[in-house]
Amino acid sequence: DAHGRRAYRLALQTREQHIRREKATSNICTAQVLLAVIASMYAVFHGPAGLKAIAQRVHRDAVRLGRGLADLGFAVEPEHFFDTITVRVGAFQGVILAHAVANGVNLRKVGDDRIGITVDERTRPDILQAVWRAFGADDPAYDEAWPEPRLPEALVRTSAYLTHPIFHMNRAESEMTRYMRRLADRDLALDRAMIPLGSCTMKLNATAEMLPISWPEFSEIHPFVPADQAAGYHALIGDLSDKLCAITGYDAISMQPNSGAQGEYAGLLAIRRYHLSRGEAHRTICLIPSSAHGTNPASAQMCGMSVVVVGADADGNIDVEDFRAKAERHSEKLAACMITYPSTHGVFEARVRELCDVVHAHGGQVYLDGANLNALVGLARPGDIGADVSHLNLHKTFCIPHGGGGPGMGPIGVKAHLIPFLPSDPRSGTEGAVSAAPYGSASILPISWSYCLMMGGRGLAQATRVAILNANYIAARLGHAYPILYAGANGRVAHECIVDVRPFQKSAGVTVEDVAKRLIDCGFHPPTMSWPVAGTLMIEPTESETKAEIDRFCDAMLAIREEIRAIEDGRIDRANNPLKNAPHTVQDLIGAWERPYSREAACFPSGARGIDKYWPPVNRVDNAYGDRNLMCSCPAPDSYEEAAE
């Protein structure tokens, strides 16, 4: 960092689709960071010895299971295995599967004459005995003696793994809890302050909504269980689908996509398959406004479409005349347009219905990106506006948490004519599935269902009104100090606003990064930086924030503007000031001080809490240096060559 201490940063700070836009080929948006953290904590707690012991126990039970089935006269495959075996049962497949269910066990049907079985660390002797009974054993006994392993000798690992000290320090639950607490204290998360990330909708994830996902009835069901064992799940999914159809104006919902980007992909695939069914394979042009969500162009590219960009006018709206001209020019090949409504510029497109009519007149379909649905729920429906398909970010609008990135859910809603082209069941073997499970990450759907049930129709509409009100309140409070880049015809913004920091580069040498880092001193996670417009901050408060918290944020932004003014007036040095040196750490506070401003001004600006202030763990990192000097921890390329040999 700025003081030479070790710090960590993302090797790739900006997603490809934000850099290359219409040339991007990856639409990855929602990450699975939350799930990765859970997995990493599992490794931290157990360490290498613990993980090996678990693996050995799993393998021993798999060998015991296979040996018992072999003793019953069944052929067990393959010769070498870790935790999964396949048993040849011939014509007895149906009978055995039924007997297994009667014994409280689900087994996997493989073809017409085999059964697949997997064990894990939760498999206990009574479960193995139940499986043996399903295969015809009368009174099977569990042999606790350690069987000979069935792992190929050449694959038995001898090298060290998980060598970092952290994997050897936290064997006790008390230490593990403290370790996680220390990590959490370094984060500036929603439990400390508002996270005003524009286009991210970082809203409250209420405890009451989160509780059901921990219930075993939801959390411990495999996505491929027989339908009669998941009647409650199907009732939940059906009712949530009905509610989402009512909210959006669509005729059907597919819950399969696991993220907004995957929803885009699934929606565009539906459009593509629709055109193919009509013998119009030549329709491959997709119109995408520059104000559209960042993943749109990449999703279109992935579906084999060619992107044609439509410009924006001075107010941030889609340039309708440019849109109309390009639709006319590409009429014969027009497949679709992708519109984000309200736009990523934070405004409601006043002529959105007209845009939909233009596309339909030229034989195309309208994809309305649901990334900003938090500004529509209960007030307007994409299906009524003229759209044919949309994805819904359940991890944004409908309260599934996505701090740190995921897990997400991006179901798509479609009008009736696109229903035949929704994603297929991945178990069917037909093309069209976009996920390995029929309902995506179904275990987190209870969150969105609970949210809808507790809010009700009037509550959902009121939440939308408050989200729009909060964004406009921020725009009004900050508008005299910072230029608000875009606004609608009535001077209002939608659910987010873009603050323009670019003028201060010339007047005071202050960049958007300086403002963002100074907000950390004030106790806030910075808004979305330099997207969709470089040198700006996009602010989305959501409906979850109180006026008091929003005022605290606005007070901090206004105080930062006064610090910029002091630079402009020559009262503070342009290179050595609170903005350029932000964020300030505890080490700054207690260390030698040779700066032309006070420690109090540095560490306790407006918005910062005096007693429970957030202290960043490191000073500013040199991002340009980091981008140019990647420290790769991957094996050297020649090691792959050696392994191949």
Secondary structure, 3 states (H helix, E strand, C coil): CCCCCCCCCCCCCCCHHHHHHHHCCCCCCCCCHHHHHHHHHHHHHHHHHHHHHHHHHHHHHHHHHHHHHHHCCCEEECCCCCCEEEEECHHHHHHHHHHHHHCCCCCEEECCCEEEEECCCCCCHHHHHHHHHHCCCCCCCCCCCCCCCCCCHHHCCCCCCCCCHHHHCCCCHHHHHHHHHHHHHHCCCCCCCCCCECCCCCCCCCHHHHHHHHCHHHHCCCCCCCHHHCHHHHHHHHHHHHHHHHHHCCCEEECCCCCHHHHHHHHHHHHHHHHHHCCCCCCCEEEEECCCCCCHHHHHHHCCCEEEEECECCCCCECHHHHHHHHHHCHHHEEEEEEECCCCCCCCCCCHHHHHHHHHHCCCEEEEEHHHHHHCCCCCCHHHHCCCEEECCCCCCCCCCCCCCCCCCCCEEECHHHHHHCCCCCCCCCCCCCCCCCCCCHHHHHHHHHHHHHHHHHHHHHHHHHHHHHHHHHHHHHCCCCCECCCCCCCCCCCCEEEECCHHHHHHCCCHHHHHHHHHHCCCCCCEECCCCCCEEEECCCCCCCHHHHHHHHHHHHHHHHHHHHHHCCCCCCCCCCCCCCCCCHHHHHCCCCCCCCHHHHHCCCCCCCCCCCCCCCCCCCHHHHHHCCCCCCCCHHHHHHHHC
